[in-house]
Structure formats: C-alpha cells, structure tokens
Amino acid sequence: MTPCPHLSFIFFSDQAIFAFKSIDFTERIQNQDLNDLSFENFEEFLEEIGYDNKMLAIEATSGGMADNGGGSWRTDIYGFDYGVVE
C-alpha cells in the first residue's frame, strides 16, 4: 500500500510504537528519546520536533467490553503534515 503524501506517522499508544513513519518524520525523530513517549505527552513531542499548525494529529480511540465486565481501550494517533501538500 502507498500512503497519501501527507501522512507522517501512525502511532499505537497502547504499545508506544510507530506503525508508520514518513521519511521526513523519521529524520525529525532520529535524535529523540522515544522511551517515555505516550499519549499524554504526544502534543509536546510534536512541538519539540518542529511541527506547527500544519500538522493535523487525529486521535482515534477504540475498544470493547469483555463478558466479565472488563474493557480494553486504545488510542491511535495519525499525523498528517499539510505543509507537504502542494
């Protein structure tokens, strides 16, 4: 699959991993410590690596309930850099 040109990253916050990184995004984070990256500090992280108001980060939360009443929820973050669209 070929992603759209302005997709910068896909971040799975429950696993704290990037499922997709564009070349530009990979270059921006190469000297960053990602060990403490989480959903809670993600906005500050984007500012630190130089993204401005042309970055659209969409948070998508999904989950389900188990028969025992317990639930499982996750939030994924999709980043679109509209600065690269001409």
HELIX and SHEET records of a PDB file:
HELIX    1   1 ILE A   23  ILE A   29  1                                   7    
HELIX    2   2 PHE A   42  GLU A   48  1                                   7    
SHEET    1   A 4 ILE A  17  LYS A  21  0                                        
SHEET    2   A 4 LEU A   7  PHE A  12 -1                                        
SHEET    3   A 4 GLY A  71  ASP A  81 -1                                        
SHEET    4   A 4 MET A  55  MET A  65 -1                                        
END                                                                             
